[in-house]
Amino acid sequence: MTIGDVAKRAGIRSSAVRYYEKRGIIPRAVRSENGYRTYSNKSVKLLIFAVHARSLGLTLKEIKSIVDLLLANQSP
């Protein structure tokens, strides 16, 4: 899914998707042959979680810690 699709589904701007990616909240996007970022459904779910967590007052550092725990406990 493209960055625009992900942004629309998460209810944020494309620039925010790139910001959350840079901060490590979502995994780095895979680049397609044409250089576009492509994201998985997992990235959308993590972004939606991050947006809700921010609305509850959690900091990005706190959100990153939670995301790290979630991802560490997932089976490969």
MARFIMI-991607 format. One record per residue (C-alpha): residue in three letters; x, y, z. Coordinates in nm, 4 decimals. Example, Ala and Ser with C-alpha at 12.3 -4.5 7.8 and 13.67 -1.06 7.14 Angstrom:
BEGIN
  residu         x         y         z
     ALA    1.2300   -0.4500    0.7800
     SER    1.3670   -0.1060    0.7140
# end
This chain:
BEGIN
  residu         x         y         z
     MET    0.0000    0.0000    0.0000
     THR    0.1305    0.3475   -0.0818
     ILE    0.2053    0.6225    0.1675
     GLY   -0.1104    0.8054    0.0593
     ASP   -0.3240    0.4970    0.1228
     VAL   -0.1677    0.4461    0.4653
     ALA   -0.2101    0.8116    0.5600
     LYS   -0.5745    0.8061    0.4564
     ARG   -0.6484    0.4881    0.6534
     ALA   -0.4722    0.6191    0.9644
     GLY   -0.6303    0.9646    0.9332
     ILE   -0.2995    1.1506    0.9168
     ARG   -0.0879    1.3296    0.6574
     SER    0.1777    1.1579    0.4480
     SER    0.4401    1.3693    0.6209
     ALA    0.3268    1.2253    0.9553
     VAL    0.3684    0.8717    0.8200
     ARG    0.7272    0.9560    0.7246
     TYR    0.7818    1.1131    1.0695
     TYR    0.6536    0.8062    1.2547
     GLU    0.8700    0.5891    1.0314
     LYS    1.1747    0.8030    1.1065
     ARG    1.1047    0.7806    1.4807
     GLY    1.0783    0.4010    1.4625
     ILE    0.7090    0.3778    1.5468
     ILE    0.6480    0.1801    1.2271
     PRO    0.8957   -0.0394    1.0399
     ARG    1.0859    0.1143    0.7513
     ALA    0.8884    0.0956    0.4310
     VAL    0.9977   -0.1339    0.1537
     ARG    1.0804    0.0515   -0.1656
     SER    0.9207   -0.0685   -0.4868
     GLU    1.1107   -0.0774   -0.8151
     ASN    0.9922    0.2742   -0.8943
     GLY    1.1179    0.4019   -0.5580
     TYR    0.7793    0.4438   -0.3901
     ARG    0.7402    0.3443   -0.0280
     THR    0.5119    0.0473    0.0272
     TYR    0.3607   -0.0363    0.3636
     SER    0.1891   -0.3368    0.5176
     ASN   -0.1371   -0.3595    0.7082
     LYS    0.0741   -0.3935    1.0243
     SER    0.2085   -0.0419    0.9643
     VAL   -0.1456    0.0933    0.9348
     LYS   -0.2451   -0.0730    1.2627
     LEU    0.0630    0.0649    1.4386
     LEU   -0.0077    0.4149    1.3066
     ILE   -0.3684    0.4012    1.4207
     PHE   -0.2474    0.2874    1.7631
     ALA    0.0080    0.5708    1.7737
     VAL   -0.2496    0.8334    1.6791
     HIS   -0.4869    0.7110    1.9508
     ALA   -0.2060    0.6910    2.2058
     ARG   -0.1003    1.0492    2.1250
     SER   -0.4600    1.1638    2.1716
     LEU   -0.4478    1.0091    2.5201
     GLY   -0.1355    1.2075    2.6039
     LEU    0.1376    0.9458    2.5610
     THR    0.4713    1.0720    2.4368
     LEU    0.6396    0.9331    2.1277
     LYS    0.9040    0.7794    2.3514
     GLU    0.6347    0.5955    2.5487
     ILE    0.4609    0.4855    2.2289
     LYS    0.7906    0.3609    2.0849
     SER    0.8506    0.1537    2.3995
     ILE    0.5062   -0.0059    2.3702
     VAL    0.5500   -0.0738    1.9981
     ASP    0.8905   -0.2293    2.0627
     LEU    0.7331   -0.4623    2.3217
     LEU    0.4506   -0.5534    2.0847
     LEU    0.6869   -0.6315    1.7990
     ALA    0.9273   -0.8266    2.0226
     ASN    0.6449   -1.0543    2.1355
     GLN    0.5254   -1.1396    1.7852
     SER    0.6273   -1.4643    1.6282
     PRO    0.8235   -1.4333    1.3010
# end
